[in-house]
Amino acid sequence: MMDQTLKKRRIPSAAMRANLIAKHNNKCAICSISGEHIPLELASITPLHQGGSMAEENFLLLCPNCHRYMDMGPKEIEFVNFLYQVLKTTNPNQNIQLEAIIGESQRARADILIKDSRKPNILIECKSNKAITRNHSSKIIEQILEYGKLIGECKKVLAIPGRLPHEIKKNFESHDIEVWDADYLINNFKSGIQKADSSYFKMLLTAIAGEQEDSRERALLGKLKACNPGRKDCYLYQGLIGEIIEELFCPPLDRPIQEVNDFTKSNRRDFIVPNYATDGFWSFLREKYSADYVVVDAKNYSRKVKKSDVLQIANYLKPHGAGLFGIIFSRNGGDSTGCLNTIREQWMVHQKLILVLDDTDAENMLLSPSGAADLIGAKIEEFRLSM
């Protein structure tokens, strides 16, 4: 449980707010609308649950519209333009092309292409997604490899403003695709980032550069990697999932309630997370998917989740009870037959939406600037579009 001292530290002080108002001349840092016309809000560049600092440098003064825009993340073309400016500033004599047309018999448009007569060309594909799932990463790999064929011999690069889970990053590298993540960009293009025009991505990378090595998300990730699948560590894993969901989901959700039975006491779930969100992603989930409560099970199996495990959590999901949205955290995900087919059946017949998240998904959420919302949203999109 979070004590009152920690709660207070997570709330910006009145003095900080006054300093930010003076720093931004009482105007939104993005659209410049005056605080005299509309109430301005404080927004953290790197979320506090991601280890974001309570220092003034990690906060902006934004109008409500720009605050929502920042939470959603800017358009991909904005990241392409930002990286292009950083590269041009860092190496002004290089032949760096923005949105270059590639191919002859078949043509495509590359985000950034660096040409060098002495070295292989560098093909850079930019993605601004805050969370990249396995399925999405496979499509990105396929796209980059196809673009590589159109160019011929070249160095292939994926550039992102965040971080990838280890497994997904290794998958890119196994296809000879170099990953320029936030850490790579900060370490290799620091001066270019500092000289770039003010933008969301400049603020984001500057904030990431100032993160503490012992941030909360790194600590939880370390605990997850140290927890062994199997019966021996099942209670350690359950407690750890409780910590992770409290860190990532709360707020806007209320703290998880542990080990809850239904009235008959025949169905028991590891965690119930009350969802009283009035706006944003979690409000959408409550309205669209009856997620009045998020029902969570933690399975520390060395095997994959099976049909019976899905039916267990499905039995707890009721429209007149906790609602119809559940998540199973498991070390290795679900099997491709019984688990997936049962999840599809529960959705089609009973409108119960159940997600199975593995260690890579948990790592993705802990690394994502937006926490859980982006990954869960991507998982729901993949599931719905597969129907």
C-alpha positions in Angstrom: 0.0 0.0 0.0 1.2 3.5 -0.8 1.6 5.6 2.3 0.5 9.1 2.7 4.0 10.5 2.4 4.4 9.0 -1.1 1.0 10.2 -2.1 2.0 13.8 -1.2 5.3 13.5 -3.1 3.3 12.6 -6.2 1.3 15.9 -6.2 3.1 18.9 -7.7 3.4 21.7 -5.1 1.8 25.1 -5.4 5.2 26.6 -5.7 6.0 24.4 -8.7 2.8 25.4 -10.4 3.6 29.0 -9.8 7.0 28.6 -11.3 5.6 26.8 -14.4 3.0 29.5 -14.9 5.8 32.1 -14.8 8.0 29.9 -17.1 5.3 29.6 -19.7 3.9 33.1 -19.3 0.6 31.5 -18.2 0.2 30.0 -21.6 -0.2 26.4 -22.9 3.3 25.1 -23.8 1.9 23.6 -27.1 -0.8 25.9 -28.5 0.0 29.1 -26.5 -3.6 29.7 -25.4 -3.7 32.0 -22.4 -4.6 30.7 -18.9 -6.8 33.8 -18.6 -9.2 32.3 -21.1 -9.1 28.6 -20.1 -7.9 26.7 -17.0 -4.4 25.2 -17.6 -3.3 21.9 -16.3 0.0 20.4 -15.2 1.1 17.4 -17.2 4.1 15.1 -16.6 6.2 14.4 -19.7 7.4 11.0 -18.4 4.6 9.6 -16.2 5.3 9.2 -12.5 4.6 5.5 -12.6 7.3 5.2 -15.3 9.9 6.7 -12.9 9.2 10.2 -14.1 10.7 12.8 -11.8 8.8 15.2 -9.6 11.2 17.9 -10.7 9.9 20.9 -12.5 11.7 19.9 -15.7 9.3 16.9 -16.0 6.2 19.0 -16.1 4.4 21.2 -18.6 1.6 23.7 -18.4 -1.1 22.6 -20.9 -4.7 23.4 -21.9 -7.1 20.5 -21.5 -7.2 19.8 -25.3 -3.4 19.7 -25.6 -3.2 17.6 -22.4 -5.5 15.0 -24.0 -3.4 15.2 -27.3 -0.2 14.6 -25.3 -1.8 11.6 -23.6 -2.7 10.1 -27.0 0.7 10.9 -28.5 1.3 13.0 -31.5 1.1 11.8 -35.1 3.8 9.6 -36.6 4.9 12.2 -39.1 5.8 14.5 -36.3 8.3 11.9 -35.0 9.6 11.5 -38.6 10.1 15.2 -38.9 11.7 15.5 -35.5 14.2 12.7 -36.1 15.0 14.2 -39.6 15.8 17.5 -37.9 18.0 15.8 -35.3 19.9 13.9 -37.9 20.4 17.0 -40.1 21.6 19.0 -37.2 24.0 16.3 -36.0 25.4 15.7 -39.5 24.7 18.7 -41.7 26.9 17.4 -44.6 25.1 14.1 -44.9 22.7 13.4 -47.7 19.6 12.8 -45.6 16.3 12.5 -47.5 12.9 12.9 -45.9 10.1 10.7 -47.2 12.3 9.4 -50.0 10.7 7.5 -52.9 12.5 4.2 -53.3 12.3 1.4 -55.9 11.9 1.3 -59.6 9.5 -1.3 -60.9 7.7 -1.0 -57.6 7.8 2.1 -55.6 7.4 3.0 -51.9 8.0 5.9 -49.6 10.7 5.5 -46.9 10.5 7.7 -43.8 14.1 8.7 -43.9 16.9 7.6 -46.2 20.6 8.4 -45.6 22.7 8.1 -48.8 26.5 7.7 -48.7 28.6 6.8 -51.7 31.2 5.2 -49.5 28.9 3.1 -47.3 25.6 1.3 -47.6 22.5 3.5 -47.5 20.6 3.7 -44.2 16.9 3.0 -44.4 15.1 4.4 -41.3 11.5 3.4 -40.5 9.9 5.5 -37.8 7.2 4.3 -35.4 5.8 6.5 -32.7 3.7 3.8 -31.0 4.1 3.9 -27.3 3.7 0.1 -27.2 4.6 -2.4 -29.9 3.1 -5.9 -29.6 4.5 -9.1 -31.1 2.0 -9.1 -33.9 2.6 -5.5 -34.7 6.4 -6.0 -34.6 6.1 -8.9 -37.1 4.3 -6.5 -39.5 6.9 -3.8 -39.1 9.7 -6.3 -39.8 7.9 -7.5 -42.9 7.5 -3.9 -44.1 11.2 -3.0 -43.4 12.5 -6.1 -45.2 10.3 -5.3 -48.2 11.6 -1.7 -48.3 15.1 -3.1 -48.0 14.6 -5.2 -51.1 13.5 -2.1 -53.1 16.7 -0.3 -52.1 19.2 -3.2 -52.3 22.2 -3.4 -50.0 21.4 -1.1 -47.0 21.5 -0.8 -43.3 17.9 -1.2 -42.0 16.8 0.7 -38.9 13.7 1.0 -36.8 13.5 4.3 -34.9 11.2 4.7 -31.9 10.9 7.3 -29.1 10.5 4.7 -26.4 11.8 1.3 -25.5 11.1 -2.3 -26.6 10.8 -5.4 -24.5 14.0 -7.5 -24.8 12.3 -10.3 -26.7 10.8 -8.0 -29.4 14.0 -6.1 -29.7 16.0 -9.3 -30.3 13.5 -10.3 -32.9 14.2 -7.2 -34.9 17.9 -7.7 -34.5 17.7 -11.3 -35.7 16.3 -9.9 -39.0 19.3 -7.6 -39.3 17.3 -4.6 -38.3 19.0 -2.2 -35.9 16.8 -0.6 -33.2 17.3 3.1 -32.5 15.2 3.4 -29.3 15.1 6.3 -26.8 18.3 5.2 -25.2 20.2 5.0 -28.5 18.9 8.3 -29.7 19.9 10.0 -26.4 23.4 8.5 -26.4 24.2 9.1 -30.0 22.3 12.3 -30.9 22.3 14.3 -27.7 23.5 17.5 -29.2 21.0 17.2 -32.1 18.1 16.7 -29.7 19.2 19.7 -27.6 19.3 21.9 -30.8 16.0 20.7 -32.2 12.9 22.9 -32.2 10.7 22.5 -29.2 8.3 19.6 -29.6 6.7 16.7 -27.8 9.5 14.3 -28.7 12.3 16.7 -27.7 10.6 17.0 -24.3 10.0 13.3 -24.0 13.6 12.3 -24.8 14.9 15.0 -22.5 12.8 13.7 -19.7 13.8 10.1 -20.4 17.5 11.2 -20.3 16.9 12.5 -16.8 15.3 9.3 -15.5 16.8 7.6 -12.5 18.4 4.2 -13.0 16.5 2.8 -9.9 13.1 3.9 -11.1 10.0 2.0 -9.9 9.4 0.3 -13.3 13.0 -1.0 -13.5 12.6 -2.4 -10.0 9.4 -4.2 -10.9 10.9 -5.5 -14.2 13.9 -6.8 -12.2 11.5 -8.6 -9.8 9.6 -10.1 -12.8 12.8 -11.5 -14.3 13.9 -13.0 -11.0 10.6 -14.7 -10.4 10.7 -18.3 -11.6 7.6 -19.9 -13.4 6.1 -22.7 -11.5 4.3 -23.6 -8.2 7.2 -22.7 -6.0 7.0 -18.9 -6.8 3.3 -18.7 -7.4 2.6 -16.5 -4.4 5.6 -14.3 -5.3 4.2 -13.9 -8.8 0.7 -13.1 -7.6 2.0 -10.4 -5.2 4.2 -9.0 -8.0 1.3 -8.7 -10.4 -0.6 -6.9 -7.7 2.3 -4.4 -7.5 2.4 -4.0 -11.3 -1.3 -3.4 -11.7 -1.3 -0.9 -8.9 1.6 0.9 -10.4 0.3 0.9 -14.0 -3.5 1.1 -13.5 -3.9 3.3 -10.4 -4.8 6.0 -10.9 -7.1 6.4 -12.7 -8.4 3.1 -11.4 -8.8 2.4 -7.7 -6.4 0.1 -5.9 -6.8 -3.6 -6.5 -8.8 -5.7 -4.1 -7.1 -9.0 -3.5 -8.6 -12.5 -3.7 -12.3 -11.9 -4.0 -15.1 -14.5 -4.1 -18.5 -14.2 -5.7 -21.6 -14.8 -3.6 -21.6 -18.6 -4.1 -17.9 -18.7 -3.1 -17.4 -21.0 -6.1 -15.5 -18.5 -8.2 -12.5 -16.7 -6.8 -10.2 -14.2 -8.6 -6.8 -12.9 -7.6 -7.6 -9.2 -8.0 -10.6 -6.9 -8.7 -9.7 -3.4 -9.8 -12.5 -0.9 -9.5 -12.9 1.4 -12.5 -14.5 4.7 -11.7 -12.7 6.6 -14.5 -14.8 9.5 -15.9 -12.8 10.1 -19.1 -10.1 8.7 -21.2 -9.2 5.1 -22.1 -10.5 3.4 -19.0 -13.8 5.2 -19.2 -14.1 4.0 -22.8 -13.5 0.4 -21.6 -16.2 0.7 -18.9 -18.8 2.0 -21.4 -17.9 -0.2 -24.4 -16.8 -3.4 -22.7 -18.7 -3.3 -19.4 -15.4 -2.9 -17.5 -17.0 -1.6 -14.3 -14.2 -3.6 -12.6 -11.1 -5.1 -14.2 -10.9 -8.8 -13.1 -7.4 -10.1 -13.0 -5.9 -13.6 -12.6 -2.2 -14.3 -12.1 -1.0 -17.7 -13.4 2.7 -18.5 -12.7 2.5 -21.5 -15.0 5.6 -22.9 -16.8 3.0 -24.0 -19.4 0.7 -21.9 -21.5 -2.8 -20.9 -20.4 -5.5 -23.4 -21.5 -9.2 -23.5 -22.1 -10.0 -24.3 -18.4 -8.1 -21.3 -17.2 -10.1 -19.0 -19.5 -13.4 -20.6 -18.3 -12.4 -20.0 -14.7 -12.2 -16.2 -15.1 -15.2 -16.2 -17.5 -17.3 -17.7 -14.7 -16.6 -14.6 -12.6 -17.5 -12.1 -15.4 -21.2 -11.2 -15.0 -23.0 -8.1 -16.3 -24.8 -7.8 -12.9 -21.5 -8.4 -11.0 -18.0 -7.3 -11.7 -18.6 -6.7 -15.4 -17.4 -8.4 -18.5 -13.7 -7.5 -18.8 -10.9 -9.7 -17.5 -7.1 -10.1 -17.8 -5.0 -13.2 -17.2 -1.4 -12.5 -16.5 0.7 -15.6 -17.4 4.4 -16.2 -17.9 4.0 -17.7 -21.4 0.7 -16.5 -22.7 -2.1 -18.8 -24.0 -2.1 -21.8 -26.3 -3.2 -21.3 -29.9 -6.1 -23.7 -29.8 -8.0 -24.2 -26.6 -7.2 -20.8 -25.0 -7.7 -18.6 -28.1 -10.8 -20.5 -29.3 -12.4 -20.2 -25.9 -11.6 -16.4 -25.7 -13.2 -15.9 -29.1 -16.3 -18.0 -28.1 -16.7 -16.0 -24.8 -16.7 -12.8 -26.8 -19.0 -13.9 -29.6 -21.6 -15.7 -27.4 -21.4 -13.8 -24.0 -19.7 -10.5 -24.9 -17.0 -11.3 -22.3 -13.6 -9.8 -23.3 -10.6 -11.6 -21.8 -7.0 -10.8 -22.6 -4.0 -13.0 -21.8 -0.8 -11.1 -21.2 2.6 -12.7 -20.9 5.9 -11.5 -19.6 6.7 -9.6 -22.8 3.4 -7.8 -22.5 4.1 -6.9 -18.9 7.5 -5.6 -19.8 6.0 -3.6 -22.7 3.6 -1.9 -20.3 6.4 -1.1 -17.8 8.5 0.4 -20.6 5.7 2.3 -22.4 5.4 6.0 -21.6 1.7 5.6 -21.4 1.8 2.6 -19.0 -0.9 0.0 -19.5 -3.4 1.8 -21.7 -1.5 1.6 -25.0 -0.6 -2.1 -24.7 -4.1 -3.1 -23.7 -5.6 -0.9 -26.4 -3.4 -2.6 -29.0 -4.3 -6.0 -27.7 -8.0 -5.3 -28.0 -7.5 -3.9 -31.5 -5.7 -7.0 -32.6 -8.3 -9.3 -31.1 -11.3 -7.4 -32.6 -9.8 -7.2 -36.0 -9.0 -10.9 -36.0 -12.7 -11.8 -35.6 
